[in-house]
């Protein structure tokens, strides 16, 4: 083999490598071109999805003020702005699709009515509060609509005397924290939010708003069923809140009335049925709070001096903690309530030692160990709840992981049997009811009748030292 042949022989592998590289680059170019073609084809189709629909704004603009618009059945393109007092009735046959841009309908007027429409596909911006309906006026009615795939449902800002009734609302399929709120009130007064069905949204919020009625709504699969902040004198009646992270939470909002609501399955580390933070003069009556991590939660409430929070005729049952006080506080009256099946009836976290500076009167406790020898439906001796080994997880939050474990249960039993130190009295109810049914029949105590004064710390301690006998308590618990 001569020199030229050797050179050609050694160059053959290099030529093969070059060919492979060229082919790979060519293949990648083809793939990239195909992707660009697909994207260019997809974008016009996405924009054409609403461009092919007739404009609903044109129909609105052609309707005179005070008129009634009944569009032909079909799907129409949004967004839409209504600036006159008209009535829009879709009769259950009309869909408005915003095409993923902004809010489906903006009500920038007074006295308009929107009903029987399906509003869908809003934008995804939290900054602009992309909603099914944005309300920026007074005396409007939004009823009997289906609002789906919208970041926020109905948003009211600086609006009053509006009615939001019987709508079915759901958010976009995002993670819980970045969904929008089903119904949002901001600086809005005297509105009625009733009979709505809410699924898989984030919260219903009432901020800086007062004198609103929230009644007969059904909310599930969200975070806060209802969240008040700086919102006074609102009324919450006959709502059904289930499988949300929190039922009702009231922050810095005085004078709120919560009546006859059903709250269940608010579970998780921070799950609670009804919670209060620095809130005064609330009335909580006739509610059912079931299967929650914490039934009632009180954080420095009531906050205002010389105010009282009233809890009456509520059922708090089958929860991890029936009533949790963040600290040793006063000013709450709890009477004629039923506490059933809770792992812990009452707890005081932090450095607090007792919840007995509040009034406990005529409640039913399913763990009451006493008799009714005079058959007056009232226990012959007070209901007294002491803290033993369970004080550990109250004082040390990280120890709550072991709450209900066999170790703590054994420690608690041994300390009850032979306490080494004087236990703290958490609750003392002087007139415990013998049956839950009897609580419901008890006449409410007249406001004119003076309540029994709260026992002072010295009286509680003296009474405890005088009456507590571990051996006697054990015999009584065994029925001897």
VEXMI-529707 format. One record per residue (C-alpha): residue in three letters; x, y, z. Coordinates in pm, whole numbers, plus 50000, padded with zeros to 5 digits. Example, Ala and Ser with C-alpha at 12.3 -4.5 7.8 and 13.67 -1.06 7.14 Angstrom:
ALA512304955050780;SER513674989450714;
This chain:
UNK500005000050000;UNK501455033449892;UNK501305065850096;UNK498215079349915;UNK496285047049977;UNK497135048250346;UNK495885083950370;UNK492615074950195;UNK492225044350420;UNK492625064650738;UNK490285092250614;UNK487355068250560;UNK486265066950932;UNK486435104950952;UNK484135107950656;UNK481675084050823;UNK481675104451141;UNK481025136350945;UNK478115119450773;UNK476565108851105;UNK476925144051249;UNK475335159850944;UNK472445135350960;UNK471855142151333;UNK471815179651277;UNK469445175350986;UNK467105153751196;UNK467055179051479;UNK466245206451229;UNK463315186251100;UNK462005180551453;UNK462325217451537;UNK460555227351218;UNK457735203151292;UNK457315217351643;UNK457205252751507;UNK454555242351258;UNK452475226551535;UNK452765257351756;UNK451905280751472;UNK448875259351394;UNK447785257151758;UNK447895294351837;UNK445405305151569;UNK443095276751674;UNK443175288352037;UNK442315323951944;UNK439775312251691;UNK437935292551962;UNK436145324552067;UNK436565344051743;UNK434175319551581;UNK431505328351837;UNK429265358651794;UNK430025387952023;UNK427805390652328;UNK428925426452374;UNK427125435852052;UNK423845422352190;UNK424325441752515;UNK425125473852329;UNK421945470052122;UNK419775466952436;UNK418295499052571;UNK418545508252939;UNK415775490753131;UNK415355465152854;UNK415365427152867;UNK417885407452663;UNK416985371152587;UNK419705359252349;UNK419155330452106;UNK420535297752247;UNK424215292152182;UNK427735301552282;UNK428925337652267;UNK432305354452299;UNK433245375252598;UNK434455394852785;UNK431375416552832;UNK430865449953008;UNK427345460053111;UNK426995497053187;UNK423195500753178;UNK420435487053401;UNK419315458253178;UNK418145422653241;UNK420025394353073;UNK418185361053080;UNK419945331452921;UNK417065307953007;UNK419645280853075;UNK420625278952707;UNK423335305352669;UNK427085302952736;UNK429495332352743;UNK433135322152695;UNK435765348252780;UNK438445329552587;UNK440865329852882;UNK441005368052893;UNK439845389953182;UNK436465386553351;UNK433525371353167;UNK431115399153273;UNK431825432553437;UNK428755448953591;UNK429605485953598;UNK426105498253668;UNK423245498353918;UNK420055478053896;UNK421065451653639;UNK420085414853648;UNK422095385353516;UNK420405351553532;UNK420325316753382;UNK423695319853204;UNK426765298153191;UNK429885319253235;UNK433165301953165;UNK436865304553080;UNK437975336653251;UNK441575348153258;UNK444105336353517;UNK445285369053671;UNK445025374554046;UNK446095410754000;UNK443055419553792;UNK440785394853980;UNK439625376953667;UNK436125365353755;UNK432905351153628;UNK431195383653733;UNK432785415453863;UNK430285438054038;UNK431045475154060;UNK427605488854136;UNK424555486854361;UNK421175469254356;UNK422265443154101;UNK421025406954092;UNK423205377353992;UNK421185345454019;UNK420775310353880;UNK424015310953683;UNK426665284153635;UNK430145298953676;UNK432895273953596;UNK436545274653491;UNK436745310153625;UNK439555320053858;UNK437205339854086;UNK433475334854093;UNK431645366854190;UNK433695396954304;UNK431985426554471;UNK434025457954532;UNK432575489054696;UNK429125476154612;UNK425985475254822;UNK422475460754821;UNK423305434054565;UNK421855398754555;UNK423995368554466;UNK421655338854477;UNK421465302654365;UNK424605302554151;UNK426805272054104;UNK430455282754126;UNK433765264954074;UNK437295277554011;UNK440005267153771;UNK441685233153823;UNK444715247454004;UNK446355238754333;UNK444235249754627;UNK446375279654726;UNK446335295954382;UNK442695291454298;UNK440515321954321;UNK437755328854572;UNK434235317254498;UNK432635349154630;UNK434615379554740;UNK433305410454916;UNK435595440354960;UNK434255471955124;UNK430705461555035;UNK427605465855252;UNK424055452455286;UNK424455424755028;UNK422665391155033;UNK424705360454943;UNK422285331154954;UNK421655296054824;UNK424855292754622;UNK426595259554558;UNK430395262054567;UNK432775234354470;UNK436575233254450;UNK437225270354488;UNK439605285754742;UNK437735307954991;UNK434675329055042;UNK435985361555189;UNK434285391455346;UNK436775419655406;UNK436055454755532;UNK432355447855471;UNK429415449755709;UNK425695442255741;UNK425745414155486;UNK423595382655498;UNK425255349455409;UNK422665321955418;UNK421965286755293;UNK425155283455089;UNK426805249455035;UNK430625250155002;UNK432905219754975;UNK436415211554864;UNK437985245254945;UNK440245261655201;UNK438215286855406;UNK434495280755375;UNK434025316255501;UNK436665341355613;UNK435895374755777;UNK438455402155828;UNK437605436655966;UNK433975429355880;UNK431395439056143;UNK427755429856201;UNK427375402855939;UNK424915374055974;UNK425715338055876;UNK422715314655879;UNK421905278855772;UNK425025272655562;UNK426505238355489;UNK430315237055495;UNK431975203355450;UNK435405189655357;UNK437115223455366;UNK440365230855549;UNK438575255655778;UNK434885261355837;UNK434325297455947;UNK437155320056065;UNK436395354356207;UNK439275379056246;UNK438975414056393;UNK435245413756314;UNK432865423256594;UNK429145417156615;UNK429015386956382;UNK426125362656430;UNK426595325856335;UNK423345306156352;UNK422315270856259;UNK425265262956035;UNK426525227655964;UNK430325224555959;UNK432015190855917;UNK435315174355830;UNK437585204555868;UNK440645183355925;UNK444385187455896;UNK447005203656115;UNK445155236956124;UNK441655223856063;UNK438925239556274;UNK435165243056262;UNK434755278956386;UNK437675301156485;UNK437945336056632;UNK440875359756655;UNK440555392356850;UNK436835392956786;UNK434125405757023;UNK430355405057071;UNK429765374356855;UNK426695352356894;UNK427185315656803;UNK423975295556836;UNK422485263456703;UNK425515252756498;UNK426685217056440;UNK430465212856434;UNK431415176756359;UNK434545156556280;UNK436965185756288;UNK440525187056413;UNK439365214856647;UNK435725223556697;UNK435865259056838;UNK439065279756848;UNK439455311657052;UNK442465334757020;UNK442255365557244;UNK438495367557198;UNK436615387957300;UNK439145415457241;UNK437235446857333;UNK436845454157707;UNK433455446957869;UNK432225425757578;UNK430955389957576;UNK430995362257318;UNK427965339357353;UNK428035302457254;UNK424655286157305;UNK422855254457191;UNK425715242656970;UNK426715206556906;UNK430475200956906;UNK431125164156846;UNK433615137856728;UNK436505162256701;UNK440085160556817;UNK439585190157052;UNK436145203657134;UNK437155238957240;UNK440725251957214;UNK441795284157386;UNK445055298457263;UNK445665312957609;UNK444065318357947;UNK441325342957848;UNK437955354757972;UNK434705369857849;UNK433085339557683;UNK429775324257792;UNK429175288157692;UNK425795274657795;UNK423385247257686;UNK425895232857440;UNK426505195857375;UNK430025181557379;UNK430025145857254;UNK432695121557141;UNK435595146057138;UNK438985131357217;UNK439705161957434;UNK436775183257543;UNK438635215457629;UNK442295225057596;UNK444325256157673;UNK447575259257481;UNK450595280457557;UNK451135291357914;UNK447435291658005;UNK446355268658285;UNK442575271658284;UNK439555280858074;UNK437465285058386;UNK437535323058383;UNK434755319558125;UNK431155310158213;UNK430255273358161;UNK426625266558239;UNK424135239058164;UNK426205220957901;UNK426025183857825;UNK429325165257860;UNK429365129157749;UNK432275121457986;UNK430455134658293;UNK430805110558585;UNK427905118058814;UNK424295110358900;UNK420895126858899;UNK419325114259218;UNK416635141159229;UNK415665134758864;UNK415785171158761;UNK417885163258450;UNK420825181958603;UNK423865164658748;UNK424055164259126;UNK427665176059127;UNK429555199458896;UNK431335187358585;UNK435035192558644;UNK437725187558384;UNK441325185658502;UNK444525184658302;UNK446895156158379;UNK449485141558143;UNK447655157557851;UNK449185190057978;UNK452345178757795;UNK450995183657444;UNK449205215557544;UNK452455231257665;UNK454715216357397;UNK453055218157053;UNK455515193656898;UNK454365167357149;UNK450875168456996;UNK452125142356751;UNK451855117357038;UNK448355128557143;UNK446205097657192;UNK449185073957182;UNK449335044757429;UNK452265060657614;UNK450405092857694;UNK447225073957773;UNK449035052258029;UNK450755082758179;UNK447425100658198;UNK445765070858370;UNK448555067458626;UNK448505104358706;UNK444755103658753;UNK445095073458980;UNK447845088159196;UNK448695124059100;UNK452095136259210;UNK451055172859177;UNK447795191659203;UNK446155190558857;UNK444895222158693;UNK441155226158663;UNK440345235358304;UNK436545237258325;UNK433905236858597;UNK430265235158490;UNK428045237658799;UNK424865225558623;UNK425795198458373;UNK422885183958181;UNK422405146358206;UNK421275140857844;UNK421915158757519;UNK418205157957437;UNK417375176657755;UNK419725204957660;UNK417625211857352;UNK414495215157566;UNK415935238357827;UNK414475273357811;UNK417045299857745;UNK418025318758054;UNK416625353958047;UNK419135381457993;UNK417675399058294;UNK418665370858526;UNK422135375058669;UNK424595347758583;UNK426595330658851;UNK429825349358905;UNK432965333458771;UNK434965316459042;UNK438165334259125;UNK441475316359101;UNK441685314559480;UNK438185299759505;UNK438925274259236;UNK442145263859403;UNK440555261859749;UNK437605242059616;UNK439915218659430;UNK442055212059734;UNK438975206559945;UNK437055183159718;UNK439515164759499;UNK440275129559612;UNK441905106259359;UNK440815074259536;UNK437235086359567;UNK437255097159202;UNK438445062659099;UNK435705045559303;UNK433045068259158;UNK434255061758805;UNK433875024358874;UNK430385029659014;UNK431285019959370;
